[in-house]
Amino acid sequence: MIVSNFLGTLILRFKVGIQMRKLKKIIFRVTFIITILIFLMFGVQGYQLNRLIKRVDEQIGADRKELEDSKKQLNKLENEITKMDTPEYIEKIAREELGMVKKDDIVFREKK
């Protein structure tokens, strides 16, 4: 009887040991799969973040170019305004567009 109780206890411990090993394997596999999924998630997020950064950098470049073009146009217009305030420019416009002449100018007219 003692031997049979001893064998029964051994068999029971053996079965419990097998079940514990199976449980440990399952826990390891689940942990491994969850770890892989987490790494995949971070990889996808990193890729999307990289794409977003690239689009923002491209937009910044386009905006800088537009700003530079606007500055050049503003500078050109400021120079034109400064030029328009000179007596020489006013005289040129008066002569070319309004047909005005100075007091001492000699005017030649064509016969029609």
ZIHUPE-V458547 format. One record per helix or strand. SS is the DSSP state (helix for helix, strand for strand). FROM is the first residue (numbers start at 1). TO is the last residue. Records with the same first field share a line. If there is no record, write none. Layout:
BEGIN
SS=FROM-TO  FROM-TO
END
This chain:
BEGIN
helix=2-84  87-96
END
